[in-house]
Amino acid sequence: MTIQIVGSGCSNCARLEASARKAVADLGLEAQIEKVTDFLEIAAMGVMATPALAINGNLKSSGRVLSPAQVADILKDEI
């Protein structure tokens, strides 16, 4: 599973990444977490607001920082 944290690298992006890492650890999943900071790639993904979360290339959330529990719920739907 590939989890993408999409954004410029701001503090909210870092908070979303921390939530994603905690959710992965809590669920005992193996996942690769990538940061997407290139503006052309962000635009190509259709992201209009950051931070955003994508799972396996599919946009799941944008414009808000999710809690670890919220990320875990999204990940459970993907398993």
FIZAKOL-69707 format. One line per 3 residues: number of its first residue (from 1); their letters; for each residue x, y, z of N, C-alpha, C, CB. Coordinates in Angstrom, 2 decimals. Each point is the difference from the previous one (the first is absolute). Glycine has a CB too. Layout:
# residues N
NUM) a) X Y Z X Y Z X Y Z X Y Z; ...
END
This chain:
# residues 79
1) mti) 0.85 -1.16 0.00 -0.85 1.16 0.00 0.90 1.24 0.00 -1.87 -1.25 1.22; 1.51 2.22 -2.02 0.74 1.26 -0.07 -0.91 1.12 0.49 1.41 -0.84 -1.94; -0.91 1.57 2.91 -0.72 1.14 0.55 0.76 1.24 -0.41 -0.89 -1.34 1.98
4) qiv) 0.18 2.29 -2.57 0.63 1.24 -0.43 -0.54 1.17 0.81 0.30 -0.93 -2.32; 0.63 1.71 2.87 -0.33 1.24 0.69 0.28 1.10 -1.01 0.55 -0.91 2.35; -1.58 1.62 -2.75 0.10 0.96 -1.09 -0.08 1.43 0.54 -1.05 -1.67 -1.57
7) gsg) 2.08 2.44 1.26 0.01 1.40 0.42 1.40 0.57 -0.09 -1.93 -0.44 1.51; 2.06 1.68 -1.09 1.25 0.73 -0.15 1.05 -0.36 1.05 -1.31 1.83 -0.98; 0.92 -2.58 1.98 0.92 -0.33 1.08 -0.23 0.87 1.22 1.66 -0.73 -1.69
10) csn) -2.80 1.36 1.76 -0.34 0.89 1.11 -0.24 -0.79 1.29 -1.00 1.63 -1.64; 0.74 -0.92 2.72 -0.22 -0.66 1.28 -1.24 -0.90 -0.03 1.09 1.95 1.14; -2.11 -1.56 -1.87 -1.19 -0.85 -0.10 0.30 -1.30 -0.75 -1.44 2.05 0.05
13) car) 2.32 -1.96 -1.04 0.42 -1.21 -0.72 0.75 -0.93 0.95 0.14 1.29 -2.18; 0.70 -0.73 3.02 0.75 -0.80 0.96 -0.94 -0.65 1.02 1.98 1.52 -0.29; -3.00 -0.80 0.69 -0.98 -0.57 0.94 -0.78 -1.13 -0.64 -0.20 2.22 1.13
16) lea) -0.17 -2.06 -2.41 -0.71 -1.07 -0.70 0.91 -1.22 -0.16 -1.40 1.71 -1.22; 2.66 -1.48 0.92 0.94 -1.11 -0.12 0.13 -0.75 1.33 1.25 1.26 -1.79; -1.18 -0.52 2.89 0.10 -0.63 1.32 -1.25 -0.84 0.28 1.43 1.91 0.82
19) sar) -2.59 -1.40 -1.19 -1.25 -0.76 0.18 0.02 -1.27 -0.83 -1.23 2.14 0.45; 1.71 -2.04 -1.68 0.06 -1.17 -0.88 0.96 -1.04 0.56 -0.54 1.45 -1.98; 1.70 -1.01 2.44 0.98 -0.94 0.57 -0.56 -0.69 1.23 1.86 1.42 -0.88
22) kav) -2.55 -0.68 1.73 -0.59 -0.60 1.21 -1.08 -1.00 -0.38 0.51 2.10 1.30; -1.34 -1.76 -2.26 -1.08 -0.90 -0.44 0.57 -1.29 -0.57 -1.46 1.97 -0.48; 2.51 -1.86 -0.31 0.65 -1.19 -0.58 0.56 -0.87 1.12 0.57 1.28 -2.11
25) adl) 0.10 -0.66 3.07 0.58 -0.75 1.12 -1.09 -0.65 0.85 1.95 1.57 0.02; -3.01 -0.82 0.27 -1.09 -0.54 0.83 -0.69 -1.19 -0.66 -0.34 2.28 0.94; 0.24 -2.24 -2.27 -0.66 -1.09 -0.73 0.97 -1.14 -0.34 -1.60 1.67 -0.93
28) gle) 2.88 -1.44 1.15 1.00 -1.02 -0.31 0.14 -0.26 -1.49 -0.49 -1.01 2.18; 0.33 2.04 -2.97 0.08 -0.13 -1.45 1.41 0.26 -0.50 -2.39 0.69 -0.18; 2.68 -1.23 -0.98 1.23 0.35 -0.71 -0.41 0.97 -1.09 1.15 -2.25 0.50
31) aqi) -0.60 3.44 -0.42 -0.35 1.02 -0.99 1.20 0.89 -0.25 -2.41 -0.04 0.72; 2.49 0.53 -1.94 1.02 0.96 -0.38 -0.65 1.38 0.05 1.26 -1.69 -1.48; -0.66 2.59 2.24 -0.53 1.36 0.10 0.90 0.93 -0.79 -1.01 -0.47 2.28
34) ekv) 0.39 1.15 -3.24 0.73 0.92 -0.88 -0.53 1.41 0.17 0.42 -1.86 -1.66; 0.46 2.84 1.47 -0.42 1.40 -0.02 -0.03 0.46 -1.45 0.99 0.43 2.31; -2.07 0.21 -2.68 -0.12 0.57 -1.35 0.00 1.52 0.18 -1.32 -2.03 -0.93
37) tdf) 2.42 2.68 0.51 0.13 1.44 0.18 0.10 0.77 -1.30 1.09 -0.47 2.15; -0.95 -0.25 -3.27 0.11 0.66 -1.30 -1.36 0.54 -0.42 1.91 -1.53 -0.65; -1.97 2.83 0.40 -1.29 0.64 -0.29 -0.65 -0.54 -1.27 0.84 2.03 1.14
40) lei) -0.06 -2.39 -2.14 -0.59 -0.56 -1.22 -0.62 -1.37 0.29 1.70 1.24 -1.40; -1.04 -2.04 2.21 -0.54 -1.31 0.36 -1.24 0.15 0.87 2.31 -0.99 -0.14; -2.29 1.96 1.05 -1.16 0.26 0.85 -1.20 0.38 -0.86 1.51 0.75 1.89
43) aam) -1.28 0.14 -2.85 -1.08 0.42 -0.90 -0.50 -1.17 -0.84 0.98 2.31 -0.08; -0.06 -3.15 -0.39 -0.39 -1.16 -0.82 -0.86 -0.98 0.80 2.11 0.27 -1.33; -1.92 -0.30 2.63 -0.81 -0.88 0.85 -1.40 0.57 0.26 2.12 -0.81 1.08
46) gvm) -2.32 2.06 -1.46 -1.30 0.64 0.20 -0.17 0.59 1.38 -0.91 -1.57 -1.62; 2.00 1.77 2.33 -0.07 0.56 1.36 -0.16 1.51 -0.10 1.44 -1.88 0.92; -2.50 2.40 -0.30 -0.25 1.43 -0.02 0.33 0.65 1.34 -1.77 -0.38 -1.69
49) atp) 1.85 -0.43 2.76 0.31 0.52 1.33 0.90 -1.01 0.70 -2.20 1.28 0.13; 3.19 -0.76 0.56 0.92 -0.88 0.72 -0.14 0.25 1.49 1.60 -0.02 -1.94; -1.21 -0.91 2.76 0.62 -1.27 -0.34 -1.02 -0.98 -0.56 1.71 0.38 1.79
52) ala) -1.21 -1.36 -2.51 -0.89 -1.01 -0.56 0.60 -1.38 0.26 -0.82 1.61 -1.79; -0.05 -2.60 1.79 0.40 -1.38 0.23 -0.48 -0.84 -1.17 -0.09 0.29 2.51; 1.01 -1.06 -3.09 -0.35 -0.92 -1.09 0.48 -1.39 0.39 0.15 1.84 -1.75
55) ing) -0.95 -2.84 1.42 0.35 -1.39 0.26 0.07 -0.70 -1.35 -1.11 0.00 2.30; 2.26 -0.59 -2.60 0.22 -0.69 -1.27 -0.39 0.88 -1.20 -0.41 -2.19 1.16; 0.72 3.50 -1.05 -0.27 0.92 -1.09 -1.40 0.56 -0.06 1.68 -1.22 -1.19
58) nlk) -2.56 0.81 2.11 -1.37 0.48 0.03 -0.17 1.02 1.12 -0.83 -2.18 -0.94; 0.40 3.38 0.58 -0.19 1.07 0.96 -1.12 -0.36 0.98 0.81 1.69 -1.70; -0.51 -1.61 2.99 -0.98 -0.36 1.04 -0.44 1.19 0.83 1.02 -2.24 0.07
61) ssg) -0.18 3.25 0.07 -0.33 1.17 0.80 0.85 1.16 -0.46 -0.64 -1.44 1.98; 0.08 2.63 -1.92 0.81 1.19 -0.30 -0.52 1.19 0.80 0.51 -0.88 -2.32; 0.43 1.75 2.65 -0.36 1.24 0.67 -0.19 -0.09 1.49 -1.03 0.60 -2.07
64) rvl) 1.41 -1.75 2.68 -0.12 -0.09 1.45 0.98 -1.02 0.56 -2.41 0.64 -0.16; 2.72 -0.45 1.42 0.90 -0.91 0.71 -0.86 -1.05 0.67 1.76 1.82 0.38; -1.57 -3.06 -0.78 -0.76 -1.10 0.59 0.68 -0.49 1.26 -0.85 -0.66 -2.27
67) spa) 0.04 0.16 3.21 0.54 -0.62 1.20 0.49 -1.40 -0.35 -1.56 1.35 1.50; 2.37 -1.96 -0.65 0.40 -1.39 -0.26 -1.19 -0.94 -0.15 2.09 0.45 1.27; -3.14 -0.23 -0.48 -1.19 -0.85 -0.10 -0.70 0.17 -1.35 -0.28 0.17 2.49
70) qva) 0.23 1.05 -2.99 -0.63 0.23 -1.30 0.80 -0.64 -1.11 -0.95 2.15 0.85; 2.28 -2.06 -0.77 0.84 -0.64 -1.00 -0.16 -1.52 0.09 1.65 1.91 0.10; -1.72 -2.43 1.11 -0.18 -1.45 0.19 -1.30 -0.47 -0.63 1.31 0.11 2.13
73) dil) -2.37 0.66 -2.00 -1.29 -0.38 -0.62 0.14 -0.07 -1.52 -1.25 1.08 1.92; 1.96 -0.12 -2.50 0.22 -0.01 -1.45 0.83 -1.22 -0.40 -0.13 2.52 -0.07; 1.17 -2.81 0.84 0.86 -1.13 -0.30 -0.75 -1.32 0.11 1.96 1.31 0.81
76) kde) -2.83 -1.43 0.17 -0.80 -1.22 0.17 -0.86 -0.26 -1.23 -0.02 0.35 2.49; -0.51 0.72 -3.08 -0.81 -0.15 -1.21 0.83 -0.49 -1.19 -1.51 1.83 0.84; 2.81 -1.57 -0.80 0.89 -0.37 -1.10 0.53 -1.43 0.11 0.63 2.40 -0.18
79) i) -0.71 -2.97 1.37 0.56 -1.35 0.21 -0.94 -1.03 -0.57 1.19 0.76 2.06
END
